[in-house]
């Protein structure tokens, strides 16, 4: 067995099949093998933005180990149509390192509040959750806290009684 294969980090993504809307886990290191849907057998193409919905957005964000850029777009929006080729190029050029998803807030309003969208087009980005929870290796020097701990408000230091009763 090769040492390089043991130490390599396998990056996977959970993607939605555009034909049958089944969630599939794809090994991003093997994109050249042209992954296929486990349910319908059709190809899953990661060289273009993938459509997500209310039901599949959480699974895609939780199961993807690369950054995800979500394109909040609308079919009637002129600037969204201008940005579409740019996002297609981004998905094609960065496939395997960045996942690009499309969400139509008009059709899927339940996912919209999580995007904190105020206008369209909006492109919120999400980091993989596994990367945020990684601890530094043992013996790695930690940076001291640059900011002092917050001090309690001044009124917590006073000796005022909680209630004042007439004597």
C-alpha positions as CSV (number, residue, x, y, z in Angstrom):
1,X,0.0,0.0,0.0
2,X,1.3,3.5,-0.9
3,X,2.0,5.9,1.9
4,X,0.7,8.8,-0.1
5,X,-2.8,7.2,-0.4
6,X,-3.0,6.8,3.3
7,X,-2.1,10.4,4.2
8,X,-4.2,12.0,1.4
9,X,-7.5,13.6,2.6
10,X,-10.4,12.3,0.7
11,X,-12.8,15.2,-0.1
12,X,-16.4,14.3,-0.8
13,X,-19.4,16.3,-1.7
14,X,-23.1,15.5,-1.4
15,X,-24.8,16.5,-4.6
16,X,-28.3,16.3,-6.0
17,X,-28.9,14.4,-9.2
18,X,-30.4,16.9,-11.7
19,X,-32.6,14.1,-13.2
20,X,-34.1,12.2,-10.2
21,X,-33.2,14.6,-7.3
22,X,-31.5,11.9,-5.3
23,X,-28.7,12.8,-3.0
24,X,-25.4,11.3,-4.0
25,X,-22.0,11.3,-2.2
26,X,-19.2,12.0,-4.8
27,X,-15.5,11.5,-4.3
28,X,-14.0,14.8,-5.6
29,X,-10.6,13.2,-6.3
30,X,-12.2,10.9,-8.8
31,X,-14.1,13.4,-11.0
32,X,-12.3,12.2,-14.1
33,X,-14.2,8.9,-13.7
34,X,-17.4,10.7,-14.4
35,X,-19.6,9.9,-11.3
36,X,-23.1,8.6,-11.9
37,X,-26.2,8.7,-9.8
38,X,-26.7,5.7,-7.6
39,X,-30.5,5.7,-8.3
40,X,-31.0,6.5,-12.0
41,X,-27.4,5.9,-13.4
42,X,-27.2,9.2,-15.2
43,X,-24.0,11.3,-15.0
44,X,-23.6,13.8,-12.2
45,X,-21.8,16.8,-13.8
46,X,-20.0,19.1,-11.3
47,X,-18.7,21.4,-14.1
48,X,-21.9,23.5,-13.7
49,X,-23.9,24.9,-10.8
50,X,-26.2,22.3,-9.2
51,X,-29.8,23.1,-8.4
52,X,-30.7,22.8,-4.7
53,X,-34.1,23.1,-3.0
54,X,-35.5,23.6,0.5
55,X,-35.2,19.9,1.2
56,X,-31.7,19.3,-0.2
57,X,-29.8,22.5,0.8
58,X,-29.0,21.3,4.4
59,X,-27.8,17.9,3.2
60,X,-25.6,19.4,0.5
61,X,-24.0,21.9,2.9
62,X,-23.5,19.4,5.7
63,X,-22.1,16.6,3.4
64,X,-19.7,18.7,1.3
65,X,-16.1,18.9,2.4
66,X,-15.2,21.8,0.1
67,X,-16.5,25.4,0.2
68,X,-19.9,25.9,-1.3
69,X,-21.1,29.1,-3.1
70,X,-24.8,29.4,-3.4
71,X,-26.2,31.5,-6.2
72,X,-29.5,33.0,-5.1
73,X,-31.1,33.9,-8.4
74,X,-34.4,34.4,-10.2
75,X,-35.3,33.7,-13.7
76,X,-36.7,37.2,-14.3
77,X,-33.6,39.0,-12.9
78,X,-31.4,40.7,-15.5
79,X,-28.2,40.8,-13.4
80,X,-28.7,37.1,-12.5
81,X,-28.6,36.3,-16.2
82,X,-25.4,38.3,-16.6
83,X,-23.8,36.5,-13.7
84,X,-24.8,33.0,-14.9
85,X,-21.9,32.5,-17.3
86,X,-19.4,33.7,-14.7
87,X,-20.7,31.1,-12.2
88,X,-20.6,28.4,-15.0
89,X,-17.0,29.3,-15.6
90,X,-16.2,29.2,-11.9
91,X,-17.9,25.8,-11.5
92,X,-16.0,24.4,-14.5
93,X,-12.6,25.9,-13.5
94,X,-12.8,25.0,-9.8
95,X,-14.6,21.7,-9.9
96,X,-13.4,19.5,-7.0
97,X,-12.2,22.5,-5.0
98,X,-15.4,24.6,-4.8
99,X,-19.0,23.5,-5.2
100,X,-21.4,25.9,-6.9
101,X,-25.1,25.6,-6.1
102,X,-28.2,27.4,-7.4
103,X,-31.2,28.3,-5.3
104,X,-34.3,30.1,-6.6
105,X,-35.8,31.9,-3.6
106,X,-39.1,32.4,-5.4
107,X,-39.6,28.6,-5.7
108,X,-37.9,27.7,-2.4
109,X,-38.8,30.3,0.2
110,X,-38.0,28.2,3.3
111,X,-34.3,28.2,2.6
112,X,-34.2,31.9,1.9
113,X,-34.0,33.3,5.5
114,X,-30.8,31.3,6.2
115,X,-29.1,33.1,3.3
116,X,-29.7,36.5,4.8
117,X,-30.5,37.7,1.3
118,X,-31.7,41.3,0.8
119,X,-31.4,41.4,-3.0
120,X,-30.7,39.2,-5.9
121,X,-28.3,38.1,-7.1
122,X,-26.6,37.1,-3.8
123,X,-23.8,34.7,-3.5
124,X,-23.4,33.4,0.1
125,X,-20.4,31.2,0.7
126,X,-20.3,28.3,3.2
127,X,-17.2,26.7,4.6
128,X,-17.1,23.0,5.2
129,X,-18.1,22.2,8.8
130,X,-15.3,19.7,9.3
131,X,-12.6,22.3,8.6
132,X,-14.0,24.7,11.3
133,X,-13.8,22.0,14.0
134,X,-10.2,20.9,13.4
135,X,-7.9,21.4,16.4
136,X,-4.2,22.3,15.9
137,X,-1.8,19.3,16.2
138,X,-0.4,18.6,19.7
139,X,2.6,20.8,20.5
140,X,1.5,23.5,18.1
141,X,1.9,26.9,19.8
142,X,-1.5,28.5,20.3
143,X,-1.8,32.3,19.8
144,X,-2.7,34.1,23.0
145,X,-6.0,35.8,23.1
146,X,-5.5,39.3,21.5
147,X,-8.5,40.8,23.2
148,X,-9.0,40.9,27.0
149,X,-12.1,39.2,28.3
150,X,-15.2,41.4,28.4
151,X,-15.8,43.3,31.6
152,X,-19.2,43.1,33.1
153,X,-21.3,46.3,33.0
154,X,-20.7,48.9,35.7
155,X,-24.0,48.3,37.4
156,X,-23.0,44.7,38.4
157,X,-20.2,46.1,40.6
158,X,-22.4,48.4,42.6
159,X,-23.8,47.3,46.0
160,X,-27.4,48.5,45.2
161,X,-30.1,46.4,46.8
162,X,-32.4,44.5,44.5
163,X,-35.5,46.1,45.9
164,X,-36.0,49.1,48.1
165,X,-38.6,48.8,50.8
166,X,-39.8,51.7,52.9
167,X,-38.5,51.6,56.4
